[in-house]
Amino acid sequence: MREAFPDLAELRVEMTFADGTATPPSAQAHAFYPGARVFFRFACPCSDCGGEFDLTSAIGAALAGGKRAATDGRMPCEGMRRGTQAEPFPCPVSLRYRITARDEP
């Protein structure tokens, strides 16, 4: 992370999911520190889906020009699921994310 965002002490990505059911996939949080390798693509939380959420652009935009305000956004999964059906169907999961950054002291 130090190479991509040299002024950051911490980058945090919080993710919640919705799928139209009463029990959506569990929330996730990821924290990145200066020594970490940064890769902002996260797999869909459904094990039978090959989709992913690519937050690279969202994080770049959130941090452009030295901005440090929290950024919220939404994104649908574009993967396909099989479940118990014979034919694959579009994954109904949507992601709501929050990106926060903290500068080096």
Steps between C-alpha positions, in 0.01 A plus 500: 500500500793729569575523126141559389400739781818624674322742737257246648537334836186288453240429234183327613230339285175399670254292300141396563296284267135468402340222297130552556477239777462531876850356553744668259871411494703622799664841499875527443768756586853524365776728630815573301819646648816643334680163476201317348463398139190668366254322278147635512303217341280301737323173420123479523417349841282229339703183456314399183568834326812585302434874514709764670483862605781715361540809721823619335333795324287592800805508728703699247218755472454514877867584551555723194650837573573416863133467600448315826122520549320168539353380173191280468378314196305205364579238243316193368665161460525415133572131554281202425379246754386145456353414840261206472378606156609332177569829323723776640323819607624853573630545854257717702766628743572871518783663690488816706848624586661769712860608441687694768862610506731631769815702423842430645550704818 
